[in-house]
Amino acid sequence: MPQGKVKWFSTEKAFGFIEQENDNDIFVHVTGLADGVTAIDKDMLVEYEVEQGRKGPQATNVRPASAPAATAAPAAEEAEVVEVVEEVEVVEIVEIEDEAGDVEIVEIVEIDEEVVVEAEEEEEA
């Protein structure tokens, strides 16, 4: 089932557009929303079906994209250790979450007055 990001949607106008992976926007009418979905928000990741409408392809059965069900919390990926030269002091650990819910863990470490930033990503369930 295709997925895309809502470019814009107006409940007042009863339609909007979804950005597709192929860079072509697809029309979505309010009647194309899945049962129980009353509106979709800008930048929301949605999944949908494509049908031929009066003026071309349009999205139907549009609903928020479902995340795969997680049976257990995913473990953070560990940074690969190539060589341990000396002990380092971790100055700060920062977690940054993007719109898709992916979390990037950034460790800022100090090695003899040199600051090194190590980043690793983990997916949030």
C-alpha positions as CSV (number, residue, x, y, z in Angstrom):
1,M,0.0,0.0,0.0
2,P,1.5,3.4,-1.0
3,Q,2.5,5.9,1.7
4,G,2.9,9.6,1.4
5,K,3.0,12.8,3.4
6,V,0.0,15.2,3.5
7,K,1.0,18.3,1.6
8,W,-2.2,20.1,2.8
9,F,-5.8,19.2,3.5
10,S,-8.7,21.5,4.2
11,T,-11.9,20.2,5.9
12,E,-13.6,23.4,4.8
13,K,-12.8,22.8,1.1
14,A,-13.2,19.0,1.6
15,F,-10.0,18.1,-0.2
16,G,-6.2,18.3,-0.3
17,F,-3.1,16.7,-1.7
18,I,-0.6,14.0,-0.6
19,E,3.0,14.1,-1.6
20,Q,4.0,10.8,-3.2
21,E,7.5,9.2,-3.4
22,N,7.6,9.9,-7.2
23,D,7.2,13.7,-6.5
24,N,3.7,13.8,-8.0
25,D,1.0,15.0,-5.6
26,I,-2.1,12.9,-5.5
27,F,-5.6,14.4,-4.9
28,V,-7.6,13.3,-1.9
29,H,-11.3,14.2,-1.4
30,V,-12.9,14.1,2.1
31,T,-14.9,11.1,0.8
32,G,-11.6,9.3,0.3
33,L,-10.8,9.2,4.0
34,A,-11.0,5.8,5.6
35,D,-13.9,4.9,7.9
36,G,-13.3,6.7,11.3
37,V,-10.9,9.2,9.8
38,T,-12.4,12.7,9.8
39,A,-9.4,14.8,8.8
40,I,-5.7,14.5,8.1
41,D,-3.0,17.0,9.1
42,K,-0.2,18.7,7.1
43,D,3.0,16.6,7.2
44,M,1.2,13.5,8.5
45,L,2.4,10.2,7.1
46,V,-0.5,8.4,5.6
47,E,-1.2,5.2,3.6
48,Y,-3.8,5.0,0.9
49,E,-5.1,3.2,-2.2
50,V,-5.2,4.8,-5.6
51,E,-8.3,4.9,-7.8
52,Q,-9.1,6.6,-11.1
53,G,-11.2,9.7,-10.4
54,R,-13.0,12.0,-12.8
55,K,-9.9,14.1,-13.4
56,G,-7.1,11.5,-12.8
57,P,-5.8,9.4,-10.0
58,Q,-6.9,10.1,-6.5
59,A,-6.2,8.7,-3.1
60,T,-8.9,6.6,-1.3
61,N,-9.1,4.7,2.0
62,V,-6.6,7.3,3.4
63,R,-5.6,6.7,7.0
64,P,-2.6,7.5,9.2
65,A,0.3,5.1,8.4
66,S,0.4,2.3,10.8
67,A,3.7,1.6,12.5
68,P,4.6,-2.1,12.7
69,A,3.6,-3.6,16.0
70,A,6.5,-4.1,18.3
71,T,6.6,-7.1,20.6
72,A,9.5,-5.7,22.6
73,A,11.2,-2.4,22.8
74,P,14.0,-2.2,20.2
75,A,17.5,-2.1,21.6
76,A,19.6,0.9,20.6
77,E,22.2,0.2,18.0
78,E,25.7,0.3,19.4
79,A,28.4,2.4,17.8
80,E,31.2,0.2,16.4
81,V,34.4,0.4,18.4
82,V,37.3,0.3,16.1
83,E,40.1,1.0,18.6
84,V,40.2,2.1,22.2
85,V,43.1,4.6,22.5
86,E,42.3,6.0,25.9
87,E,39.5,6.7,28.2
88,V,37.3,9.6,27.3
89,E,34.9,11.7,29.2
90,V,31.3,12.0,28.0
91,V,30.4,15.6,28.2
92,E,26.8,15.4,27.1
93,I,24.3,12.9,25.7
94,V,21.5,14.4,23.6
95,E,18.4,12.6,22.0
96,I,16.9,14.3,19.0
97,E,13.5,13.1,17.6
98,D,12.5,13.9,14.1
99,E,9.0,14.1,12.6
100,A,9.0,10.4,11.7
101,G,9.6,9.4,15.3
102,D,13.2,8.3,14.7
103,V,15.5,9.1,17.6
104,E,19.1,10.1,17.1
105,I,21.4,9.8,20.1
106,V,24.3,12.1,20.0
107,E,27.2,11.7,22.4
108,I,29.6,14.6,22.8
109,V,32.9,13.3,24.2
110,E,36.1,15.1,25.1
111,I,39.6,13.7,24.2
112,D,42.5,15.9,25.3
113,E,40.5,19.1,24.6
114,E,39.3,17.8,21.3
115,V,35.5,17.4,21.1
116,V,34.2,14.4,19.1
117,V,30.5,13.9,18.3
118,E,29.3,10.3,17.9
119,A,25.8,9.7,16.6
120,E,23.7,6.6,16.4
121,E,20.1,6.2,15.4
122,E,17.3,4.1,16.9
123,E,13.7,3.7,15.9
124,E,11.1,4.6,18.4
125,A,8.2,2.1,18.8
